[in-house]
């Protein structure tokens, strides 16, 4: 019998005012010396609140690094310059800072605390870091966080488009789990039933209250976190990433102006769900309710870039079985792109 051993966050605080109590949480974890990686151009008031929280508990911030690049090379520079007496790394802000911080924590074998200031994707609590290597974005193994601290008031005050990106990333679990189970049927890819169940549950948890208020932010943060844990449970990204992510990854390569990950993935999820015959109307209704469609129509995607991404998507990952590898669905997806009423105005 195969037993699963996983790492999950010990500290979880998803509530209003959590940022101001971060120093207290660090002390409770018996950490004394911190290296802080924070996003470039992060609101100075947020940085000041972080500093005050640390100072109030007598915590030493040994090094403060402003992260403007999520390159593999930069992450290694940070690792090699890490003060020896660091006992915890904190990633504070957006995706680049968190990705670099958790990869450095993985290399240094140190505890890591994730403090996201927005909820645009599930990366803040996942066992992978998305870094640029020789100009191409790739996934690298990373430390699962010891702690996840989300101040939902801070997240609520982040730009609305980041919240919509988080919505788009969550719904992708519907098509990802389908593709995972399809891969089992085609080539026997192992499916962890609990990870699949947890991933599915995150979507329906969000759909119960997809509102942009404090309760809605709490639900979204929890759903994104649990999805990261689903990936840790099974040791792969399959509960969270399927053919919809392949399209988004291909789009990152061909587009002159790639958009937020969750926006691309959300639209691709809706299209792929129609191929799979699963959940399309639920997704469309959610996007209507949250204003996701309207936000995309204000800045439409390039139709030709999407068609090229659809063609390239099956080639993005070798030996990755999804509905796109069953047969050539290019014509089917292009037809959906052109005639589906919900996609009217989404492409130009």
N, C-alpha and C positions, 0 to 999 in steps of 0.2 A: 504494500500500500504506500502510495506517495503522500508524504506529509508536506504541507506548505508552511514555510516560515517567512514572515514578512515584517517589514518595518513600517510602523504607522506613527503619526504624530502623538506625542505624549501630552503636549500643551495645545489646546485649541480654545481660542477666544474669538468669537464672532459676535461682536456687540458694539453698540455705540460707546465711544469714549475709550476704546481698547488701546489706542495709540498712547494715551496719557498714562496708562498703567503698564506700558511695556517694560520699563525698568524694574517694576515689582515682579513681573513674570520672569525676567532674566534672573533676578536674585533667587526666586523660588526654585529655579532650575539649577541653582548653585554655580552659576557662571559669574565670573568677576571681570574678565578681560574680553573686550569685544572688538572685532574688526567689522566696520560698517561699510557696506556697498550700497550706494543709493543712486537713483536715476538722475541723469543730467537734466538740469532745468526743473527739478522738482520744486514745488511751491516752498518758498523760504519759511513760511509759517509752519508747514508740516515738519520741516527739518528742525526748526526751533523747538517744536513740541517733543520731537524725538530726543533732542539734546537735554531738554529740561527733565524729561522722564528718566534718562540715564543718570544725570547729575544728582537728581533727588534721591537716588539709591546708592550713590557712591560708586557707580560702575565706571571702569576705565575704558574709554574708547581709544584703543591703541592706534588705530588707523582709520581714516575716513577716505573712501575712494568714490569719486563721482564717475559713474559708468555711462559713457556715451556710445560705446561699441560693444557688441556681443560677439566679437570675433574669438575664435579658438586661441589665436596668438595672444590677444589681450588677456584672456582668462589665465593663460600660463604665466604671463608677466605678473599678474596679481598674486598668483600662487607662490611664485618664487620670492616675491617681496613681502610675504605674509610674516608679521612679527611672531617670533617663536612662542611667546607666552599667550597667544590668542587661544581662548578656550571655547568660543562660539562665534560663528559668522552670522551676521544679520543682513538679509537682502531687503531693501526698502524701496518701494516705488513700483515701477512698471516692469514689463517682461525682460528687457535687456539686463537690468540690474539683478533681477531674481535668477535669471538663467546663469549669469556669470557667477553669482554668489553660491548657488547650489553646486555648480561644477567645481569651484574652488574648494568648497567644503568636502566634496567627494574625494578630490585629490589629496587634501590634507587630513582626511579622516577625522573631521571635526563636526560637532553638532551645528545645525543650521536652523535659523528661525526665519520664516517667510513672513514679510509684512507688506502685502500688496496694497496699493492705494486705489486700485481699480479692479474690476472683475471682467476682463475682456476674454479670458480663456482659462483652461484648467491647469496651465503650466505651473502655477504657484505651489501646487502640491502633487507633483508627478516625479517619477524616478528618472526623468530624462531632462537634459538641457538642450535647447535649440541654439546652436552657435554657427557662425559663418566660418567655413573652412575653405580657404582659397577661393573666396567669392561665392561659395555655394552653401546654403543653409542645411545643416545636418544635425541629427540627434546624437547626443553623447550621454553615457551613463552619468547619473547625478545622485546626490544625497537626497533621500526623502527627508523632509523637514522634521526636526525634533518638535518644533512649534509652528503653528499657524495662527497669526494674529491679524484679524481683519476688523478694522474700525468701520462699521457700516455707515456711519455718518460721513466719513472721508470718502468712501466708495460712492455714496449717493451724490456727493458734490463733484465727482469726476465728470468729464464730458459724457453726455448721454450716449454718444456713438460707441463708447467703450462698453457700456451696459448692453447695448444691442449686439455688440460683438460676442459678449458672453452668452447671450441668448442663442446666437447662431452656433456657437461651439457646443452648447449643451444638446441641442436637438440632433446634432450629428451622431449621437450615440444610437439613435434609432436605426440608421442605415449601417453603422459600423458593426453592431451586434449581428445584424442579418448577414453581413459579409463574412463575419467570423464563423458563423454556423455553416454558411455555404462552403467555406474553406475546409471545414471538417468533412462535409459530404464528399467533396471533390478529392481531397488528398489526405484526409485524416488528421488535419491540424487539431491539436488538443484544445478543447474548450473548457475553461474553468467556469462551471455553472454559477458559482457564487459571484464571481467577477462580472459575468454577463448579467446576472440578476441585479446586482448593485448598479451597474451602468444604466440599465433600463430604468431602474427606480429613480435615478437622478433626473431623468427627463420628466417623469410624471410628477415628481415632487415639485419641480419648477412650474409645471402647467397648472398646479393647484392654485398658485398665486403669482402670476407673472407681472407683478406691479413694480413700478419704480418708486418704492417707498422703503422705509426701514425694514419692514417685515419681508418685502420682496427681495431686498438686498441680502438679508440673512439667509433666505432660502436659496438664492442664486449662489452665494458664497459656499454654503454647505454642499449644494449639488456639485459644484465644480471641484471642491475638495474631495468628496467621496469618489468622484470619477478618477481623480488622480490615484486614490487608494486602490480602485479597481485595477488599474494598470500595474500597481505594485503587487497585487495579489497573484496575478497570472504571469508576471514577468515579461509583459510585452504591451504594446500600445493597442492591441486588437480590440479591447472593449471600448476604445474611444476613437479609433481611427480606421476608416474603411475607404471605399472608393471615393467618397466625397472629399476626403483629405488628399487623395491622389490628384484629384482635379485641382484642388487649391495649391498643392505643391507645384504642379505643372504650371499653374498660372503665375506663381512666384517667379518661375524661370522665364516665361515668355512675355510677361506684361511689362510695359514701360513704367507703369505706376501701380505696383501691387497694393492692395488695400489691406485693412485689418484682417487678420487670419479668420476671426469668427464671422465676419461679413461674407467672405468668400466661401467658407465652409457651409454657412447657413443656406445660401442660395444653391450650392451644389447638393446639399442634403435634400432639399425639396425636389430637385430634378431627379436625383438617384432614387428617391423614395417611390417615384412613379414607375421606374423600371422594376423595382422590387415589389411593387403593389402593396406597400406597407406605410401607413401613417401620413400620406400626403395631405389629406384634408386637415388633420390635427396640426400639422406644421404650418399650413397656409393660414389657418385660423389664429394660431399663436402669433405669427408674423403680422397679421392684420391687427390683432389686439394690442401688440406692443409698439406698433408703428415701424417695424423693421422694414417692410416693403417701401413705405413712404421715404424713409431715410436713404435707401438705396436709389430710389428714383430721383432724388435730389442731386445725386452724383452717380449717374448710371455707369455700369461696366461696359467695356469695349467688347462688342459681339464677336469680332474676328479673333481677338485674343482668347476668348472663352472657347471658341471652336477649336483653335489650335491646342489649347490646354486639354480639351476633351480627347483629342487625338493622341496626345502624348501621355495622358494619365496612366494607361495600363503599363507603360514602360518605366514609370518612376521608381518602382520597387520590384526587384527580381523575386520571383517565386512567391509573390503576394497574391493569393487568390481572392478575387472579389467578383461582383457581378459584371464588372468591366472586362474581366479576363475570360468569361464564359464564351463570349462572342463579340464581334465588333458592334458596339451600340452607338457609334458616332451619329448615324442618321437619326436614330431614335431620340437622342439627347438634343440634337440640333432642332428637330421638329418641336420638342417640348419648349426649347428656348424661344422659338419663333411664334408659337401659337398658343401657349398656355396663358389664360387670362390673368393669372396672378403675376406673371412675368412681364406683362405689358409695361413698358417704360423702365424696366430694370436694365435693359441693354440698349446701347445706341449704335 
